[in-house]
Amino acid sequence: MDIQRTGTFEPVSKIQRNITRRETQAAATEEQDFSQTDALRGALDNLPSSRPERVQRARELANQVEYPPAKTIRQLSDLLAVKMQGPLAL
């Protein structure tokens, strides 16, 4: 078997890295305006940890004997079975 090389091969040592792009990005980052960050952080800190109306709705659903519907449970179990067996199990 005879293997012939085609094209030219440049040694790795001759390849130059482009560092100007990184320097440009670093300069752009330094110029960013983060003055609104404190206001956003304050707004997030003032949000309630839970929404009472949603907690009440969840409690109501948990007290229902037929929630979630049997059809939903069956569909979820079918999906889980397919995922556990893999795509060739169909």
LINSUL-V496115 format. One record per pair of residues at least 6 apart in sequence whose ideal C-beta (glycine too) atoms are under 7 Angstrom apart, sorted by the first residue. I is the first residue (numbers start at 1). J is the second residue. If there is no record, write none. Layout:
BEGIN
<<I & J> <I & J>>
END
This chain:
BEGIN
<<61 & 67> <82 & 89> <82 & 90>>
END
